[in-house]
Amino acid sequence: MAKYSVIVFDLGKVLIDYNYSPAIGKLNRIQPGLGDSFTKLYKEDYELHRKYERGEIHTEAFLDIMLERVNHKLTGKHFCKLFSDVFTINQPVVDLLPVLKTNYKLVLLSNTSAMHRKYGWGNYEFLKNFSKLVLSYEVGACKPEKKIYKAVEEFTGVSSDKHLYIDDVKEYVNVAKKMGWDGILFKNYEELVKELKTRKVTLS
């Protein structure tokens, strides 16, 4: 009997990569130093972005704050596009999804925002491989809060030990393990395949 019936993937830095440098550069070109000052404020008020990812702040209210921080040099839609056009697909990992899907239920588990989904990664074809997208802003909780992991279990309806989780953040993997899941700390495609083979996950 198969050890796992569900494989849960993180999104950012596993299935897709992201890089905000071009967006910051564009802001600096719009107004010298604007991107740098925006980055500083972002780092100083990280909890604001966490609240947005939890769905505690609606996009409109979040945007008002962001536009103030870029001195209203952009429209709301322009800002959304600029700060969502930061993603690139990690193709080797994405190519594993249709293979894994034939033997396991796939679930996506991500700390993300409504803005990034709408303007950034939401239309990627590979998402069709997932039975469910468990997203922080819809659940009202962010990793490493247990509520978001429990939302996965509520959907799958199988015991904790049937879940295998893949994430690039050690803390998030450790929480999954504490909940009875198995977990793989993602480093790169090659290491992931090695870890999956060690666990006798079917890859063909």
C-alpha positions in Angstrom: 0.0 0.0 0.0 1.3 3.5 -0.9 2.7 5.4 2.0 1.3 8.8 0.7 -1.9 9.6 -1.0 -1.4 13.4 -1.1 1.5 15.5 -2.1 1.4 19.2 -1.1 3.5 21.8 -2.9 4.5 25.3 -1.8 4.3 27.8 -4.7 7.0 30.5 -4.4 10.6 29.4 -4.8 9.4 25.8 -5.5 7.1 25.8 -8.5 7.8 29.5 -9.4 10.6 31.8 -8.7 10.2 35.6 -8.1 12.4 38.6 -8.4 11.4 42.1 -7.4 14.6 43.8 -8.6 13.2 44.8 -12.0 10.1 46.3 -10.4 12.2 48.3 -8.0 14.4 49.5 -10.9 11.3 50.7 -12.8 10.2 52.7 -9.7 13.7 54.3 -9.5 13.4 55.3 -13.2 9.9 56.8 -12.6 11.4 58.9 -9.8 15.0 58.7 -8.5 15.2 56.7 -5.3 11.5 55.8 -5.3 12.1 52.1 -5.6 14.7 52.2 -2.9 12.5 54.0 -0.4 9.6 51.7 -1.2 11.8 48.7 -0.5 12.9 50.2 2.9 9.3 50.7 3.9 8.4 47.2 2.8 11.0 45.7 5.0 10.1 47.9 8.0 6.4 47.0 7.8 6.5 43.4 6.8 3.5 42.6 9.0 1.3 44.8 6.8 2.0 42.5 3.9 1.4 39.5 6.1 -2.0 40.9 7.0 -2.8 41.3 3.4 -1.8 37.7 2.7 -4.1 36.6 5.5 -6.9 38.4 3.9 -7.3 40.7 6.9 -6.8 43.7 4.6 -8.7 44.0 1.3 -6.9 44.8 -1.9 -8.4 48.3 -2.2 -7.1 49.3 1.3 -3.7 47.7 0.7 -3.4 49.5 -2.6 -4.2 52.8 -1.0 -1.2 52.4 1.3 1.1 51.1 -1.5 0.2 54.0 -3.8 0.9 56.5 -1.0 4.3 54.9 -0.7 5.1 55.4 -4.3 4.0 59.0 -4.1 0.9 58.2 -6.4 3.3 58.0 -9.4 1.3 54.9 -10.6 -2.3 54.0 -11.0 -3.6 51.1 -8.9 -3.7 48.8 -11.9 -0.2 49.8 -13.0 1.1 49.0 -9.4 -0.7 45.7 -9.4 0.9 44.7 -12.7 4.3 46.0 -11.8 4.5 44.1 -8.5 3.0 40.9 -9.9 5.1 40.7 -13.0 7.9 39.1 -10.9 7.3 35.4 -11.4 9.0 32.8 -13.6 8.1 29.1 -13.8 10.6 26.5 -12.4 9.9 24.2 -15.4 11.7 21.0 -14.2 9.7 20.9 -11.0 6.4 21.9 -12.8 7.0 19.0 -15.2 6.8 16.6 -12.3 3.2 17.5 -11.6 1.4 15.6 -14.4 3.5 12.6 -13.6 2.7 12.7 -9.8 -0.9 13.5 -10.5 -1.5 10.0 -11.9 -0.8 8.4 -8.5 -1.4 11.1 -5.9 -3.8 13.9 -5.1 -1.9 17.2 -5.5 -2.6 20.2 -3.3 -1.1 23.7 -3.5 -0.4 25.4 -0.2 0.7 29.0 -0.5 1.1 32.3 1.4 0.0 34.6 -1.3 -2.3 37.5 -2.1 -5.4 38.2 -4.2 -3.3 40.7 -6.2 -0.5 38.3 -7.0 -3.0 35.6 -8.0 -5.0 37.9 -10.3 -2.1 39.8 -11.9 0.8 37.3 -11.5 0.7 33.5 -11.3 -3.1 32.8 -11.4 -3.2 31.9 -15.1 -0.4 29.4 -15.2 -1.5 26.2 -16.9 0.3 23.9 -14.4 -2.3 24.9 -11.8 -4.8 22.5 -13.4 -2.8 19.6 -12.0 -3.9 20.5 -8.5 -7.1 19.2 -7.0 -7.2 22.2 -4.6 -5.4 25.5 -4.1 -5.2 26.3 -0.4 -4.3 30.0 -0.3 -3.6 32.1 2.8 -5.8 35.0 1.9 -8.8 32.6 1.4 -8.2 30.5 4.6 -7.4 33.5 6.8 -4.1 32.1 8.0 -0.5 32.0 6.8 2.2 29.4 7.2 3.4 28.5 9.8 0.0 28.8 11.5 -1.6 25.4 11.9 -4.9 26.5 10.6 -3.7 26.6 7.0 -2.3 23.1 7.2 -5.6 21.9 8.7 -7.4 23.4 5.8 -5.5 21.0 3.5 -6.5 18.0 5.7 -10.1 19.1 5.7 -10.1 19.0 2.0 -8.2 15.7 1.5 -10.0 13.8 4.2 -7.1 11.4 4.8 -4.9 10.9 7.9 -2.0 13.3 8.5 0.6 10.6 7.7 -0.7 10.3 4.2 0.5 13.8 3.3 4.0 14.7 1.9 4.8 18.4 1.9 7.5 20.2 -0.2 8.5 23.8 0.8 11.7 25.9 0.6 11.2 27.3 4.1 12.5 25.0 6.9 10.1 26.4 9.5 7.1 25.6 7.3 8.3 22.0 6.7 8.9 21.5 10.4 5.3 22.5 11.3 4.0 20.1 8.7 6.1 17.3 10.4 4.8 18.3 13.8 1.3 17.8 12.4 2.2 14.2 11.3 3.0 14.9 7.7 6.3 14.0 6.0 8.2 16.9 4.6 10.9 17.7 2.1 12.9 21.0 2.4 13.2 22.1 -1.2 16.7 23.1 -2.4 16.6 22.4 -6.1 15.1 20.0 -8.7 17.8 17.4 -8.5 17.7 17.2 -4.7 13.9 17.0 -4.8 13.9 14.0 -7.2 16.5 12.3 -4.9 14.3 12.9 -1.9 11.2 11.6 -3.7 13.0 8.5 -4.8 14.2 7.8 -1.3 10.6 7.9 -0.2 9.6 5.5 -3.0 7.3 8.1 -4.6 6.2 6.9 -8.0 7.9 9.1 -10.7 6.8 7.3 -13.9 
